Amino acid sequence: MQISSRPLGEALSKVSELSGTMLSFNQSDIDRYTISSDTTFSSADDALRFLLSGLPYKIRNIKGVRVIVPLSKNLRLTGLVAEKESGEPLSFALILYDERRYLSDENGYFTIPISEQSGVLKIRYMGYKAKDTTISAFDRELSIYLEPSSTLLKEATLEEYETGNSLQTGDQPALIKLNHI
C-alpha cells in the first residue's frame, strides 16, 4: 500500500477497498491524523494494526466488521516485577510512571493507570539494575525482569567509641533518651 501524507481515514478506506474488509470508524475523529506508508501487508488486519500503531484506537471485530474505536480513558497496565535468572517476584519494587510513584505488591504484581500516549515506565529495586521501558496505550500486561547488580565498596574500619553516661526516663512508648558525653 502506497500513500503519502494523507488523512488516516483515506488510508483505512484504501485497506477496506483492496482487501474487501468491512470497516467502521468515525471519519472526522480518525482524519485528525495523517499517514505516509509504502509497505506491503500480508493481511488487512496487519495493515490496520500498522496504521493504528501508536494511536489511541483499538480494533474490535463485531460480526465480521472491523470497528475502530477510541481507547478507554481509564487505561490500566498490569504486570509483574521479577528477578531475571530465577523468576522470583520482587516485592514492593518502585515503579515510576508519569511523575507518579507506585509499588508492586508482596508477590511482585502491580496495576497502574496509564495514559493514551506513549510513556516511559521506570522500575527500581535495591540490589538490582534499574530498568526503563517505553509503553504505549496498547500495552495491557507486562513482565519486567531485573538483573542483580553489585557495587564494590571501599574497606570500612570500625573503631570503638564510648558514649559515656546515658539516661532513660519512663517506661512508655516514645521514651526520652539523653546521652551525656
N, C-alpha and C positions, 0 to 999 in steps of 0.2 A: 504494500500500500504506500503510495507516494502522495504526500500532502505537505504544503508549506505555508506556515503562518496563517492557518485558517481556524475559524471557531471550532471548538470541540464537537459541537452538535453536528457540524458538517462531516467531520471525521467519523463519528458514530453512525450517521446515516449512510456513509460510504461502506462501512463494515456491514451494515444490515443489507444493503443492496447487493454487495458482492457475495455474501455468504447465504443470503436467504433467511437470516436470523431475524426474528421479530424483536424489536427494541421499543422500550417506553422510557421517556425521560422528559424533564421539564426543560424545554428548549432555552428559555431566557436565562435560567439558572446555569445550565451547562455552558452556554455561549459566553460566559464571563471569562472562560479560559480559551487560550489559543494553543494550537499544537502544530508541530512540524514533525514529519516522520517519513523515512524512506526504508521501510522494513517489510520483510515477508513473514507472515504468520502461518502456522500450521492449522489454526482453527480460529473461529470467531471469538471464542472465549479467551484465547491467548491475546488476540488483538484488543479486546475490551479491557483485560487486565493491564496490558501495556499502556493503553491510552489513559486509563484512570489511576495509574500508579502515582502515589504521592498527592492525590487529590482527595478531598473529603467526601468521597462517594463509595458506595458498595453496590454489588450486583446481586439481585435476587432473581431466582428463576420461578416464575409463577405461571403454571400451566403452559410451559413452553415459551413464554415471553420473558426476555431478559429485561428486568426493570431496574433502572439505575436510580438509586435513592440516596439522599444525603445521609451521612453518618449521624448517629445519635449524638446529642450534645453531652450525654453522660457516658463517655467512653471510659473503660476500665482496662488496665493491664494487670494480669495476674502472672505470678512467676515464682521461681524457686532460686535461692542463692545456695550454692553447694561448693564443697571442696573439689577441685578438678580431678585429682587422682583417685580418691576413694569414693566420691559422690556423696560424702557425708554432708547433710544440711548444715548451714551456718546460721545459728540462732542470732537474732537481733542484729543482723547486718544493716548498716546505714545505707539508705537509698536516697539519692538526691535527684529531684526532677522539678523543673520549672521553679527554681529557687525555693523549693519546699523540701522538708526532711521527712522521711518515712523509715520504718524499721520492719525487717522481716520478723515473723513470729518465731516461737521456740522451735518450730520444725523447718525453718528457713523459707517459708512461704510468705508472699506479700500480694496485696491488691492495692493499686493506686489509681487515682483518676488521671487521665491523660487528655491532652488537647487534640484538636483535629489537625494541628500542624506537626511536622516532624520535630523531634526534640532529642536531647541527649540525656540518657539515664546514667548516673554515676553511682557506682557501688563501692563501698569501703568496708573493710573488716580488719581489725587489728591482727597483724601477723601474716597478712595476705596482700598481694599486689592489687592496687586499685584498678578498677576496670570501668571504662566509659564505652557506652554503646549507643548508637543512634536508633531511635524507634520512630515509627510512624503511626498514624491513626489506624492502620490496618493490622498492627500487631495486637494480639489479644493474649497470647501466652508466651512466656519467655523463660528459659532456663539459663542461669548465669553461673559459670564455673570459675572460681577464683583460684589462682596459683599461690602456694605458700611463698613467702619472701622472708629473707633474713637480713639483718643488719649487724655487722660486726661492731662491737663497742670496744672502746679502749678499756684497759685494765683499771679496775677501781680498787683503792686501798681503803679498808675500814679501820678507823682508829678509835680507841676508847675515849669516851667523853663522859665526864661525871656531871650529873645535873645538879648536884648539891642537895639542898633540902627541898622537899616537896610537901605540899599541904593539900588535903582534900576535905571538903566540908559537905555534909548532907549525905543522905542515902537514897535520894530520889533521882529519876532521870534528869539529865541536864546538870550533872554535877559540876561544881565550880572547882577547878584545879589551878593552883598557883605554884609556879616553880620559882625558887629563890636560888640565886647563884652566889 
